[in-house]
Amino acid sequence: MGILWTIVIGFVAGVVAKFIMPGDNEPSGFILTTILGIVGAFVATWLGQALGWYSASQGAGFIGATVGAILVLFVYGMIAKRRGTGV
């Protein structure tokens, strides 16, 4: 149930992160935005467990997943800007 919950939280966090951090180099598609949000939730869970904020059985909460999604969207925007392809 932990992975499924992380996916659901990441989906919502990706949508929220897109509203918080809009931009030209950010993904404009709904599916890509939610996938990056899910990746952000997994990144936040992994980072939180690596730093000792969460135990091995815990996942990132909504705020942590949103911050992770914002980080992933920021990195995606930097890569898209460097490649010169604003998706």
Secondary structure by P-SEA (a helix, b strand, c coil): caaaaaaaaaaaaaaaaaaacccccccccaaaaaaaaaaaaaaaaaaaaaaccccccccccaaaaaaaaaaaaaaaaaaaaaacccc
